[in-house]
Amino acid sequence: MSFFKIKGAIPPMITPFSKEGSVDYEAHIHNMKLWNQEDLAGYLVLGSNSEAAYLNEDEKLELIRTTAKYAAKGRIIMVGTGLESTRETIKLTNKAAQAGAHCALLLTPSYYGDQMGDQAQLQYFTDVADESEIPILIYNVTKYTHINISPRVVGELSRHKNIIGMKDSSGNIPQLIQFKKVVDHSQFNLMVGTASAWYPALDLGVQAGVMALANCAPRECVEIQKLYDKGQRNDARELYERVFPVNHALTASYGVAGLKYACDLLGFKGGYVRKPLLELSSDNKEAIRKIIVEADLLG
């Protein structure tokens, strides 16, 4: 599949679980029907906020199939298929392609972190891209991997015909500028990976974002970009600043459990987290509710 342009907001979709710990596919469909009503660019299945690390392969593939089946027409189905070994990543990526994925988002391998320098990262992404049936994107999420892919490596990888973009979740704006300088934007989708950087990223010319906040506040994430594109930059910035505390609280303080509770408050079905993650305390739930009310997301 050749290069395609990605523009807009994409939620790294939460995975609802039952109290017993099984995937609640009906709740996932409920959420998709609500997300389909908003002008999102697509969906990321098996992202960090999807608790992908806790899912087995059968669950992963069923979530991909379900998402592909219920997604509104024209939505991009992006799937997180990065595993620690090159061999297993290729296998899962091609299974994801058969299940309906349009492109794959690959974590930087990190278990043997001190051995994952520039050359190892170059080789990993190149090997997977050479064998993948669908285009791939780089996923730089230093918070979880403790690996930061370098601008030099990104620049080299961006010239591979089957590597079409990158999600940078570091939140590092100076580094985002460095990434921007080394890639060909006509053939590479540089995407921001957190709503906390959404407005600054738009100001830098970045046109797509995969952000946790788009799970519970998709309309606002979309509207920030629409206002910006219409030249209403003050309005875009004001909306960004209004929802910024929500995103910061959910991503920096309360994690996936907090994001799922925010989804519950705003009409989605967050469900339970999968153990060993812990559910929120009553105090934390009240704190999240207060932040959401102050952001005027909840009446």
Secondary structure as UniProt FT lines:
FT   STRAND          8..10
FT   TURN            19..20
FT   HELIX           25..35
FT   TURN            36..37
FT   STRAND          42..45
FT   HELIX           48..50
FT   HELIX           52..54
FT   HELIX           57..70
FT   TURN            73..74
FT   STRAND          76..80
FT   HELIX           86..99
FT   STRAND          103..107
FT   TURN            111..112
FT   HELIX           113..115
FT   HELIX           118..131
FT   STRAND          136..140
FT   HELIX           142..145
FT   HELIX           151..157
FT   TURN            158..159
FT   TURN            161..162
FT   STRAND          163..168
FT   HELIX           173..182
FT   TURN            185..186
FT   STRAND          189..192
FT   HELIX           195..197
FT   HELIX           198..203
FT   TURN            204..205
FT   STRAND          208..210
FT   HELIX           213..216
FT   HELIX           218..229
FT   TURN            230..231
FT   HELIX           233..248
FT   HELIX           249..254
FT   HELIX           255..265
FT   TURN            266..267
FT   TURN            275..276
FT   HELIX           282..294
FT   TURN            295..296
//
